[in-house]
Amino acid sequence: MSELHYASAIELAAKIKRRDISAVELLDHFLRRVEKYNPRLNAIIWMDVDGARTRARAADDALARGEDWGPLHGVPMTVKEAYNLAGSPTTWGKPELKDNIPDTNAVVVDRLLGAGAVIFGKTNVPVDLADWQTFNEIHGTTNNPWDLRLTPGGSSGGSAAALAAGLTGLEAGSDIGASIRNPAHYCGVFGHKPTFGIVPGDGHSLPGVFNQADIAVVGPMARSAEDLALALDIMAGPDKFAASSWRLELPGPRKTALKDFKVAVMLNDPAGEVDHSYQDCLQGVADALAKAGATVSHTALPAVDTARAFEVYISLLRAATSGGAGAERIAFMEQVAADPSIDESSYLARMARGVLLPHREWLAWDNERESLRPAWAAFFQDWDILLCPAATSAAWPHDQAGERHDRTIVVNNKQQPTTDQMFWAGFPNMVYLPSTVAPAGLSPEGLPLGLQAVAAQGEDKTAIEFCRLTAAEIFGFQPPPGYD
């Protein structure tokens, strides 16, 4: 039973259906691991043990009657705290919402339950899901299982830490600024940012918020690419209002062998300088791809001005998240915008302009975004995958002082604003593209490094399949030491 916790969700469901293990036994196995390891990680911050056991027993009883609940029959899993799960707190890390207990589920939660999952807990997030660290006043700090002194990433940091340490079978995260991709990279697991709009975000929201924010998506996180593909099939589809009028039919992967893939490789950019050791790791993946017979290019890139694309992204991102800004935050942004001493090209200045953006000006930024989409579409006519970093470095030490835009990390022996990493979040994200993050190797310090595989709009399964193949033939999931 020692390796159950690192098995894929697909394997776990198969074991239950073969009667190798019962759903109750499997749940108890994960609960014992949570009891043993979660105190040091603080990844899972709420559980309903009794409710989960009741559902697991029902899953076993159903199987005894010959009933199959679906592809996740009896699989224990957790979800990000930001999802509504009836009877559990949905706070987004905000102290004033500590007593917000919804009585309905998010659409994605219902779809996972409908596929047979046993959801036994929720995982930690930063305040407003707005950091590449995971800490808040309600639930405290989540640590990286590879090194407790380091961030697990954010905002799906609890999700990634729980997966990496083998505390859960599957996870559901969300992403507007690499909030799935960044923690997957920092913790050495798999995460998929879907094409914008193919997975409904209903119920992944704060009280009184009903619309899905621009750029924002919800998607799966796992220990295997196979689980990502399965979970995406479960989660994706029209929302309840559109279900009567349209159906989602994602195309299958373009290629099913590494030798057939055409891969463009982008290791670095001035807008988000990448640590040399991380570049070396991704270059090693590129070399392995070429050795496997893939067509690999370091010069083929979308015809897009990357610096300008970064500015467009930050403007649209901060406009998209401005709805939650209170009067005090708006006043601060107005001061920033009016201060001539603040570099207008800085992240802080761009953030202020985005938060304060009048709708007429937003329309101009949105129009510029639309002008970039044909360049990406043309690029993907010739190339299957853009292989690039998910961030600028491996995981870094906890730093909770001050504001996010003031914090720095060390990249190539220099202090770099943590917000520079947003470039790798937004370059594909802003124009609605899907991308999958998968393990690519380890840093010289022994920390996980992830590759980001970007595919054409709607070709999510191409990105996921590419990562399935790299995991099988180049580098796959490795558990952190000390979580046997």
Secondary structure, 3 states (H helix, E strand, C coil): CCCHHHCCHHHHHHHHHCCCCCHHHHHHHHHHHHHHHHHHHCCEEEECHHHHHHHHHHHHHHHHCCCCCCCCCCCEEEEECCCCCCCCCCCCCCHHHCCCCCCCCCHHHHHHHHCCCEEEEEECCCHHHCCCCCEECCCEECCECCECCECCCCCCHHHHHHHHCCCCCCEEEEECCCCCHHHHHHHCCEEEECCCCCCCCCCCCCCCCCCCCCCCEEEEEECCHHHHHHHHHHHCCCCCCCCCCCCCCCCCCCCCCHHHCEEEECCCCHHHCCCHHHHHHHHHHHHHHHHCCCEEECCCCCCCCHHHHHHHHHHHHHHHCHHHCCHHHHHHHHHHHHCCCCCCCCHHHHHHHHHCCCHHHHHHHHHHHHHHHHHHHHHHHHCCEEEEECCCCCCCECCCCCCHHHCEEEECCEEEEHHHHHHHHHHHHCCCCCEEEEEEEECCCCCEEEEEEECCCCCHHHHHHHHHHHHHHCCCCCCCCCCC
